[in-house]
Amino acid sequence: MPGTTFGGTAEREDLLSAAAVEAVERTRAYAGSVFLRSRDRRSIVLAAACGVPPSLLGGWRLIPVSSPIPVAVAYSAGRTVHLADAEETMRRYPQVAVALPHSFGSCSVPVSAGGETFGTLAIVWAASPGREGLSKAERRRVRTIARRLGGSLAALRARTGDPVECDPETVPVEVPAPSAAAVDVGLFDWDLASGTVTLDDQGCAIFGLDPRTFDGRAETLAACLHPGDLAAFRACARAAADEGRLVARRLRVPDDMDGGGRYRTVELWGRVPEVDDAWARTHLVGAVVDARAGHVAVAAVERLRDGLFSLAPDGRVTYANHSALNLLDVPHGALLGQCLWEALPWLSDPDIEYRHRSAMISQAPVSFLACPSPDRWLAFSLHPAPDGVTGRVVPVGQPPRGSTPPASPAPASTSTSTSASTSTSAPAPAPPVTAPARMGVMYHVLQLGSALTEAVTAREVCEVVSDQLLPAFGGQQLAIYVVRGEALHLLFHTGRHEDFLDWLEGVPLHAHLPGTETLTSGAPLFIESQQDLARSYPDIPTGGVSSWAYLPLIASSHPVGTCVLGFDEIHQFTEKDRGVLTALAGLIAQALERARLYDSEFTLARGLQQALLPHRLPVLPGIRTVMRYLPGTRGMEIGGDWYDVIPTDSGVRLVIGDVEGHSIAAAATMAQLRSAVRAFAAVGHTPADVMAGANRTLIDLDPGLLASCCYIHLEPHSHHAHAVTAGHPPPLLRHPDGTTDVLDLAVGPILGVERTSVYPETRITLPPGSVLALYTDGLVEEPAADIDVGIDRLRASLAHTRADSLDELADRLLHNARGSPYRADDIALLLTEIRAPHPEAHTGEAGRAQHSGDL
C-alpha cells in the first residue's frame, strides 16, 4: 500500500489510525483524532481521524499552537485537558464553544516521548445527563495510548530518519467509526473436477458448518441448503464449469441450528481463473455473501409512506427510499453520493449543514422545517450514530405562526431564504445568485474574531493575525504595513525572507504598486505566480516568494494599511480562500485601528504617570535602595501606586503607597499624597504624625478615593527604624543568614476614612546585611486566593532567591509577574539593603543619583 503522507511512510499512517481507533474503543467515545506538529512548529495538523470525518471539523484541521483551544493547549503545555461537558467547555475554552456550540465532552493529551512532544491525541464523546466525562481510569488509558504512540513515532524516526512532522497540505487518514458489519462474506474454492469444496471459517459459519469437522465434500455443503434449492445448486455448478463464471445465485440456508425450519437467503458469486494453468481452470473461486436481513429491511423501508434516508458521517446520502425521493422531488441518481444541502437548492442554507454537524458532534437528534415550494412544507429529523445519520422527512401543514424555517425555496435566480410569513406570497425580484457560506468559512471568521478581541496592542493584533492566517492558509510570510503621512510603513513582519516587501517601505499611496493600489481601490489582490506579478508590475522584486495575497485594511472608510501574505510555493487561491480572506481583512482593520488608538493613548497615560514618580533614587551612606515599577498589562488607565526615598537631617524615610482605582483621578491623588508626605517629612514630623497628616490631606482633597501607605523612618547611625502603616501589606525583612520574616507592625486605618484616625508606630531592628522589602498589593494578590498566601509566597521567594546584587534580587522577585500576560494591577517594589554607615558621611547628603529601575 503506497504511503502518500509523512515522507511516504505507510507504517506511520497505521500507527496514527490504530491509536485513534483504540482511544475511541476503550473510552466509549465516538470520535478520535491525532494532530501532529507542522514543520515550522507553529501549528498542529490533523493527521488521522476516527469517527467524525475531517470535513466536519472545518477549520480545525490546521491549528496554531498558540490558540487557546484544548488540542493546542495539550500540545504546547504538555498536559491533559479534560472537558466533561459543554458547560465546562464554555467556561474554560469559550472559543471552542463559539465555533462548535454543540453538547459534547473531550479529552486532549500530548503525544510525546523522551521529553519531546510530537502532537496531540484527542477524543470526543456525547455529553449526556449524569455523565461526568471520562473516569480517572479512562484518562489513564488515553494517556497510555498517547505515550505508546509517541514512543512508536520516535522509534520509527530513529529507524527511517523521517521527521515526526506533518505538512499542512497532508490529507488526514480517515478510519470509519466502529459499527456492526452489514454483511458476512465467506470465501470458497470449488474443485469442479473432484467435487471438493474448500471453505474459510466465515464461509463455514454462513452455512452452519463446523470448520474443524467439515469434510470438504460438495454433498455435505448441499445438505445445508433448503431442499428446494438443491437443483439450482447443481445447475450453477454445471454453468460454472461450462461458462467459467457464476452469476449471483440466491440460496437458502438454515437460520438456526435446532431444526426449527427457519431459513435466510445468501448469494453465491464465483468465477474460474483465466490463467494458462489447466489445474486452476478446473476450480471455481468466489464468495458467499450473507446480507442477513438487509434485503428484507430494504423492502420494509420501501413500503413506508414516510421518507427515510441515510447519510454518511460527512453528510453524503447513501440511501433514500422511494417516498423520500418523491417528497424531495429528485431522481435517485442525483441524490446518492451528494450532501442534501448541495443536491437540493432549497436546502442550500448554512443552517442545514450546521444541523447535521450538530447531530454528529453532539450525537443527539435534531429537526428542522424546510419549504421546497410556497405551498409545501417538509419536516426533517436527523438521528445520529457514530457511523452515520438516519433521516426522516414527512410533509406537514403550515408551521406555527412566527416560526422561521432554516431553509426556504430558492429559485434559479436567487439563493436568499424566505421566512414563514412571506413564503406564500409572490417572490420579489431576486438578487444575483451567491453561494451560501460554508461552515469552514464561518470558523475562520469566528476564530480570528474571537482571538482579536483579546489583543489590545498593535503588536498583539499583528501576532494574532500571524498565528491565525499563516497556518490556516499555508503561507510562510506575513507583513503588515500601516499608513503614516500618506505613505506605507512596515509595522510587522514574520517569515524567513528578511527582505520580503522591503521595496514597499515608505512608498506614497498613489504609487503604482500592489500594496498601495489594493488599499486605494479597496479590493484585495491575489497574485498566484511570479509571471502574473511580472505582467502587472514589472521590475518588482519577488523576495523569494511565489504567490501573494494583498488585503486592504480599511476601517470606517478610512485606510489603515495593507496586510500581505506570501507563499514560498505557487498557491492557487480558491473562491473560498478569496472570500474568507476578504472577510477577515475587515476584522483585522478594525482591530488594528483600535489597537493603534490604544497604543497612542496608553503612551500618553503612562508618560503622565511616570512624570509623577521619581525617576532616580538618592545614593545614601549606610543603605542601598533599588526600586522596580511594573504597569498592569491590561487596561489603559493609569494607577495610583507610588514610592519614595526621602533623605532628611533626622534620617532616611522610605515610603510606598497605593491609591485605589486606575484613573487620572487616582494618579492625581497619588501625586498630591506623595507631595504631602514629603512636606511633612521635611519639617521633621514623626512617622505617626506624617501618616496622620497624609490622612487629613486626603480627606480635605475629597477625591472619593482611599489609599494605603507604609512609611519607615531609618534612624541615623543606628540599626533601628520606626514604621507606621495605614492598611498596607506588611514589609518583609530578610536577615543576614537568609531567614525572612513578615514584619508584625501595628496597623492603622486606611487613609481617607476618618479624619481623627491614629497611626501607631512600631520599632524594628535592621541589622547590617539585612534587606527590607516594601511592595504594593499587585505583587501578592491573585484571583480567588487570600492575600496572606501571596505574601507568604513572596516571603519564601525573598528567603531563597540568591542574587549577586540588589538589582538582580529585585528582577528575580518580579520574574513571574513579568511573564504574566494578564496582570491587571500595577506593581511597585522598593528594596533597601542595610549597610554599616560611612563614618565621614551624614544622612542628609543626597550625593550621586542612581537609576530607579524599570519605569
Secondary structure, 3 states (H helix, E strand, C coil): CCCCCCCCCHHHHHHHHHHHHHHHHCCCCCEEEEEEECCCCCEEEEEEEECCCHHHHHHHHEEECCCCCHHHHHHHHCCCEEECCHHHHHHHCHHHHHHCCCCEEEEEEEEEECCEEEEEEEEEEECCCCCCCCCHHHHHHHHHHHHHHHHHHHHHHHHHCCCCCCCCCCCCEEECCCCCCCCEEEEEEEECCCCEEEECHHHHHHHCCCCCCCCCEHHHHHCCCCHHHHHHHHHHHHHHHHHCEEEEEEEEEECCCCCCCCEEEEEEEEECCCCCCCCHHHEEEEEEEECCCHHHHHHHHHCCCCEEEEECCCCEEEEECHHHHHHHCCCHHHHCCCEHHHHCHHHCCHHHHHHHHHHHHHCCCEEEEEEEECCEEEEEEEEEECCEEEEEEEEECCCCCCCCCCECCCCCCCCCCCCCCCCCCCCCCCCCCCCCCCHHHHHHHHHHHHHHHCCCCHHHHHHHHHHHHHHHHCCCEEEEEEEECCEEEEEEEECCCCCCCHHHCCCECCCCCHHHHHHHHCCCEEECCHHHHHHHCCCCCCCCCCEEEEEEEEECCEEEEEEEEEECCCCCCCHHHHHHHHHHHHHHHHHHHHHHHHHHHHHHHHHHHHHHCCCEEECCCCEEEEEEEECCCCCCCCEEEEEEEEEECCEEEEEEEEEEEECHHHHHHHHHHHHHHHHHHHCCCCHHHHHHHHHHHHHHHCCCCCEEEEEEEECCCCCEEEEEEECCCCCEEECCCCCEEECCCCEECCECCCCCCCCCCEEEECCCCCEEEEECHHHCCCCCCCHHHHHHHHHHHHHHCCCCCHHHHHHHHCHHHHHCCCCCCCEEEEEEEECCCCCCCCCCCCCCEEECCCC
